Amino acid sequence: MDQLHLPEILTPRSRLDEATGGLGCWVQVDLDALAHNARAIRKTLGHELIIYGVVKANAYGCGAVESARCLMENGVDRLAVTHVSEGIQLRQNGIKAPILVMGPAFPEEIAALIHHKLTPAVATVELAQRIADEAGRSGKSSYPIHVKIETGLGRTGVFAAAAPELAAAIASRPELQLEGAFTHLATAATGDRRFVHDQVARFQAAVAAMESGIGSPIPIKHAANSAAALAFPQYRFDAVRLGTVLYGQPPLSAGERLDLREVWGLKARIAHVSLLPADHGVGYGRAFITRRPTKVAVLPVGYVDGFQLEPASVPTGLWDLTKVLIKTAAAYFGVGPSSRFIRIGKAKAPVLGKVAMQFTMVDVTAIPDVQPGHIAEVPARRTVVALNVPRVYISADEQERLNQEVSLAN
Ligand SMILES: *Cc1c(COP(=O)(O)O)cnc(C)c1O
């Protein structure tokens, strides 16, 4: 569990410098935005539905404990994670809400799972029996458990044909309570609506067979992630499991308009600025050569932190090769995906050459007055930013106020 301990810097209302002074790069998380998103989604979905706030993968990079607390205070009913270890981390930080562990537990984890009152998802009779045995050993009865049903994702879950047998095995054990049944959709966010309907039909048939077998309804049936909850209101059932939308990213297929705010941003403080003459290499392999005198800012962020630009790929065919050539030509002429740019204030600075392990160089020739200490916004995929990059909690309002203080001081 020690690897999961995050160097979180909790700074509810302090100055930006106090919060981030001495940090080269950090993830800035806006909990006001997270709270806003949770409330906006609750309003859209209504008050009957159970909302599971998915806080797996360190709450999509936002910090699991802080995010979980914030979500629970803003209309989310329960939490969900993938691994037992993630649930334990929340419990050890005082989170009392029901926590569903959506992935399968290893046998060695069952005692800890029960000790920490985490709700398991099972797909086999064997795992259900082991959980019942362990619940019995620790004097528990009616321990809540969910059945995960395989309907098309090809990941974990019991096939529909075997689901009634699993339900019967659970119902026969007084140590357990079959609290829920769920499945996970493969194409809710990719627009294949037909496959969503097919998966849900298989899910409903399996649930009906389970319920008639055990002779009682399963209280919490759930299938929808963010994309499905918004695009398929008819498939919200008793509960939805939301990640993406809470953290401020509307799924492409969202059927309803939501006013969401960005929660997460990777920041880096300029460590060094230098003026390089024309014809000077920048970075490993001299992948970039200056064509004119160039003002270069060095950012202390690199691929070890999770900042990576287009991983080098070998073209797999003639069309692929053509695409690579077009992209390379576009990059040469300075057009291309915006991820090749870093924001400094309102300006955009192109990344020069290769991103190194802990440094990135950017062209700031066109940005006047750039100095070491200035803060840049780095585009990165939130879930791949390393866990040991500190998370700093500052709201957008506070950021705005601090920006004004800074400009007044200048
Ligand atoms: C990650 C996950 C979710 C949440 O998905 P989003 O698209 O981020 O809303 C829901 N259910 C399961 C099983 C997941 O693994």
PDBQT file of the ligand as one rigid body, heavy atoms in Angstrom, charges set to zero:
ROOT
HETATM    1  C1  LIG A 501     -13.686   3.415 -15.494  1.00  0.00    +0.000 C 
HETATM    2  C2  LIG A 501     -14.974   2.733 -15.336  1.00  0.00    +0.000 A 
HETATM    3  C3  LIG A 501     -16.169   3.460 -15.291  1.00  0.00    +0.000 A 
HETATM    4  C4  LIG A 501     -16.219   4.971 -15.483  1.00  0.00    +0.000 C 
HETATM    5  O1  LIG A 501     -16.056   5.267 -16.844  1.00  0.00    +0.000 OA
HETATM    6  P1  LIG A 501     -16.130   6.769 -17.400  1.00  0.00    +0.000 P 
HETATM    7  O2  LIG A 501     -16.215   6.584 -18.861  1.00  0.00    +0.000 OA
HETATM    8  O3  LIG A 501     -14.883   7.449 -16.970  1.00  0.00    +0.000 OA
HETATM    9  O4  LIG A 501     -17.342   7.404 -16.825  1.00  0.00    +0.000 OA
HETATM   10  C5  LIG A 501     -17.332   2.770 -15.068  1.00  0.00    +0.000 A 
HETATM   11  N1  LIG A 501     -17.332   1.421 -14.912  1.00  0.00    +0.000 NA
HETATM   12  C6  LIG A 501     -16.209   0.692 -14.973  1.00  0.00    +0.000 A 
HETATM   13  C7  LIG A 501     -16.285  -0.787 -14.782  1.00  0.00    +0.000 C 
HETATM   14  C8  LIG A 501     -14.991   1.315 -15.191  1.00  0.00    +0.000 A 
HETATM   15  O5  LIG A 501     -13.872   0.581 -15.248  1.00  0.00    +0.000 OA
ENDROOT
TORSDOF 0
